[in-house]
Amino acid sequence: QGSVLISYVISETGEVVDVKVDRGVSASLDREAVRVMLASPKWTPAKLFGKNVRVKFTIPIKFSITG
């Protein structure tokens, strides 16, 4: 269990790209966090002066054991 810190970019087309583990927990949890981000549906891309632009985000993905 723990938090994997992931950075990723939302492209001009709304796709999740350039997913990277900034701070990992274990190899298996790191891979799962990357898999989940890459499997996410398309996002609404950011706009700058009316044009779609790439934007980088960083989020923690928390894993916990429930019993």
Residue pairs with C-beta under 8 A, 6 or more apart in sequence:
1 25
1 63
1 64
1 65
2 25
2 26
2 29
2 62
2 63
3 23
3 25
3 60
3 61
3 62
3 63
4 21
4 23
4 24
4 25
4 29
4 30
4 33
4 60
4 61
4 63
5 21
5 22
5 23
5 24
5 58
5 59
5 60
6 19
6 20
6 21
6 22
6 33
6 34
6 37
6 58
6 59
6 60
6 61
7 18
7 19
7 20
7 22
7 56
7 57
7 58
8 16
8 17
8 18
8 19
8 20
8 37
8 56
8 57
8 58
8 59
9 16
9 17
9 18
9 54
9 55
9 56
9 57
10 16
10 17
10 43
10 45
10 46
10 54
10 55
10 57
11 17
11 45
11 54
12 45
12 52
12 53
12 54
13 42
13 45
13 52
14 42
14 43
14 44
14 45
15 42
15 43
16 37
16 38
16 40
16 43
18 56
19 34
19 37
19 38
21 30
21 33
21 34
22 58
24 30
25 63
29 63
32 63
33 61
33 63
36 61
37 61
45 52
45 53
45 54
45 55
46 52
46 53
46 54
46 55
47 53
